[in-house]
Amino acid sequence: MKLASILSSVTPALGVMAALNLGVGSLLADQNISLNFNMPMHVTANVNETGCDNSPGPQITIEGDIAMGGLQVELILENNLKGTHKTVVTSDTKTVLIPLGDKIVIPKQPVLGGVGGNPYIWLQLYDGNGNNLTDPIFLGRCVQGLSIGKDILNPSLLASLITASDCSNNPGPYITFDSGLTLTGLHARFIFTNNPKGTHTALATTSVTLLPDGTFIRIPKQPVLGGSGGNPIIWIRFLQGDGTPIDDPICLGRCVQL
């Protein structure tokens, strides 16, 4: 399954926890928003093996990269919320926080097999909470230069500090997003068996860390020019890298200079 297809089936946000004034009052302070969602990832792993018949077992190395599904924020400015006429959107701007396909490198590292002979080898990916993300993938015996690719969903936490200034100026307010993303870990489990048809006769298992638990990605602080005059009502919504909404729009209230 390609990354584009998994993006279209991403689960909605698990929850939004925000220190917000959800009415249409003024934005009296910087807004802190915390959002749980599933970040789509495409994992490419390159596996090599030497010393297949050695004791205590083969020497395996794994390396590769993790391509992320991207993250955007949509800024919506309105001049009417529930008036007698329909809401008028004065500005709708999208800003990329994490580019689609942005990669995290998996450093080359050894895997200690701990079994003798020339076993059959399987690989399985699981997250930092111990949840299996893939079924066991059969690699075969004495793997040389094998590359595998898998699409997964990584439970992630986005924290964003939102600041507004120049609310009454023309052409409009400046909204600043200062954010960070915390990822659940990603691990690879190697299963050594004497049976090529399944993993129920495992001789040994060993695991390596591809992405440490709690990996933090600092998102550079960036301003967004609103592009509307007056003192508009500010909404934001977070999107996947391909523009698929993660959550419903969140009302921050009317803009005032902080």
C-alpha positions in Angstrom: 0.0 0.0 0.0 1.4 3.4 -1.0 1.8 6.4 1.3 -0.9 8.3 -0.7 -3.4 5.5 -0.1 -2.8 5.3 3.6 -3.1 9.1 3.8 -6.7 8.9 2.5 -7.6 6.4 5.3 -6.0 8.1 8.3 -8.1 7.8 11.4 -9.5 11.1 12.7 -7.9 12.9 15.6 -8.1 10.9 18.8 -8.8 14.1 20.7 -8.2 17.8 21.0 -7.2 19.3 24.4 -6.8 23.1 24.2 -6.4 25.9 26.6 -9.0 27.9 24.6 -11.8 30.4 24.8 -14.2 28.6 22.5 -16.6 31.5 22.4 -16.2 34.6 20.3 -14.4 36.6 23.0 -11.0 38.1 22.5 -7.8 36.1 22.3 -6.5 37.3 25.7 -3.4 35.2 25.8 -1.2 32.9 23.7 -3.1 29.8 22.9 -1.7 26.3 23.7 -3.2 23.5 21.7 -2.4 19.8 22.1 -3.6 17.3 19.4 -3.3 13.5 19.3 -3.4 12.0 15.8 -1.9 9.2 13.8 1.0 10.3 11.6 1.3 8.2 8.4 4.8 6.9 7.7 6.5 4.9 5.0 9.3 2.8 6.5 12.1 1.6 4.2 14.5 -0.9 5.8 17.6 -2.4 4.2 18.7 -5.7 5.7 22.0 -7.4 5.2 23.4 -10.7 6.7 26.8 -12.3 6.9 28.2 -15.3 8.6 25.1 -17.4 8.1 26.7 -20.6 9.4 28.7 -19.1 12.2 28.2 -19.6 15.9 26.4 -18.1 17.8 24.5 -17.0 14.7 24.4 -14.8 11.7 25.4 -11.1 11.8 22.6 -8.9 10.5 22.6 -5.2 10.0 19.6 -2.9 9.3 19.4 0.7 8.1 17.0 2.8 6.1 14.7 5.8 6.5 11.2 6.8 7.5 9.2 9.1 5.2 6.6 11.2 7.1 3.1 11.9 5.9 3.5 15.7 6.5 1.5 18.2 8.5 -0.2 21.5 7.6 -2.2 24.1 9.5 -5.1 26.0 8.0 -5.8 29.6 9.2 -9.3 30.8 8.7 -10.3 34.4 9.4 -14.0 35.4 9.5 -15.9 38.6 10.2 -19.2 37.0 11.3 -19.8 33.9 13.4 -23.6 33.6 14.0 -25.0 36.8 12.6 -28.2 37.3 10.6 -26.3 36.5 7.4 -24.0 33.7 6.5 -20.5 33.6 7.8 -18.1 35.5 5.6 -14.6 34.1 5.3 -12.2 36.9 4.7 -9.0 34.8 4.5 -8.1 31.1 4.3 -4.4 30.3 4.3 -2.5 26.9 4.6 1.0 26.7 6.0 3.2 23.6 5.9 4.6 22.6 9.3 6.2 19.3 8.2 6.7 18.7 4.4 5.1 15.6 2.9 7.8 12.9 2.6 10.2 14.5 5.0 12.6 11.7 6.1 14.1 10.5 9.3 17.2 8.4 8.8 17.5 5.0 10.4 21.2 4.7 11.3 23.0 1.4 10.4 23.0 -0.9 13.3 23.8 -4.6 14.1 21.2 -7.2 15.1 22.5 -10.0 17.3 20.9 -13.2 16.2 22.0 -15.5 19.0 21.2 -18.7 17.2 23.4 -21.1 15.3 23.2 -22.6 11.9 21.4 -20.9 9.0 17.9 -20.0 10.3 14.9 -18.6 8.5 14.5 -14.9 9.4 11.3 -12.9 9.8 10.9 -9.2 10.6 8.0 -7.5 12.4 7.5 -3.8 13.2 5.9 -2.6 16.4 5.4 0.8 18.2 6.7 2.1 21.5 3.5 0.8 23.2 4.2 -2.7 22.1 1.4 -2.8 19.5 2.3 -4.7 16.3 2.2 -2.5 13.2 2.8 -5.3 10.7 2.5 -9.0 10.4 5.8 -10.9 10.4 7.6 -10.4 7.1 9.5 -13.4 5.7 13.1 -12.4 4.8 14.5 -15.8 4.0 17.9 -17.2 4.7 21.2 -15.3 4.6 19.6 -12.1 3.3 21.8 -9.9 1.2 20.8 -6.4 0.2 17.1 -6.9 0.8 14.9 -3.8 0.9 11.4 -3.8 2.3 8.9 -1.0 2.5 5.8 -0.7 4.8 3.2 1.9 5.4 2.3 2.4 9.1 0.5 4.9 11.4 2.4 6.3 14.3 0.5 7.7 17.3 1.8 11.2 17.7 1.2 14.3 19.8 1.3 17.8 18.4 1.8 20.8 20.8 1.5 24.3 19.3 1.7 27.8 20.8 -0.3 30.3 18.7 0.3 34.1 19.0 -1.6 36.9 17.3 -0.4 40.5 16.8 -1.3 43.6 14.7 -4.9 42.6 14.9 -6.4 45.9 13.6 -3.8 46.7 11.0 -4.1 46.4 7.2 -3.8 43.9 5.5 -4.5 41.9 8.6 -3.1 40.2 11.8 0.1 38.2 12.0 -0.5 34.7 13.5 2.6 32.8 14.7 2.8 29.1 15.2 5.5 27.6 17.4 5.1 23.9 17.5 6.7 20.5 18.3 5.8 16.9 17.4 6.3 13.9 19.7 6.3 10.5 18.0 5.7 7.1 19.5 8.8 4.8 19.1 9.2 2.4 16.3 11.0 -1.0 16.7 11.9 -4.0 14.6 11.6 -7.5 15.9 13.7 -10.2 14.2 12.4 -13.8 14.6 14.7 -16.7 13.9 13.0 -20.0 13.1 13.7 -23.5 11.7 10.5 -23.5 9.7 10.0 -21.4 6.5 6.2 -21.6 6.8 5.6 -19.7 10.0 7.0 -18.2 13.2 5.3 -20.5 15.7 8.6 -22.5 16.0 10.8 -19.5 16.8 14.3 -20.4 17.9 15.0 -16.9 19.2 13.8 -13.3 18.8 15.7 -10.0 19.1 14.7 -6.4 18.7 16.3 -3.1 17.6 15.1 0.5 17.9 14.4 2.3 14.6 12.9 5.4 16.2 13.4 6.0 19.9 10.3 6.3 22.1 9.2 9.9 22.5 11.3 11.2 19.6 10.7 15.0 19.5 10.6 17.0 16.2 11.0 20.8 16.7 8.9 22.6 14.1 10.5 26.0 13.2 8.5 29.0 14.4 6.8 30.7 11.5 4.5 33.6 10.9 1.3 33.5 8.8 0.0 36.8 7.4 -3.8 36.8 7.8 -4.6 39.0 4.8 -7.7 40.7 6.2 -8.3 43.9 7.9 -10.2 44.7 11.1 -10.3 42.4 14.2 -11.4 39.0 12.7 -12.5 35.8 14.4 -9.7 33.3 14.2 -10.1 29.6 13.4 -7.4 27.0 12.8 -7.5 23.4 11.6 -4.6 20.9 11.2 -4.3 18.8 8.1 -2.3 15.9 6.8 0.5 16.6 4.3 -1.9 16.0 1.4 -4.6 18.4 2.8 -6.8 15.8 4.5 -8.2 17.3 7.7 -7.1 15.8 11.0 -9.7 17.5 13.1 -12.5 20.0 13.0 -11.8 23.7 12.9 -11.0 25.2 16.3 -12.3 28.7 17.2 -9.7 30.8 19.0 -11.9 34.0 19.3 -11.4 37.5 18.0 -7.9 38.8 17.6 -6.4 41.3 20.0 -2.7 42.3 20.2 -1.0 40.2 22.8 
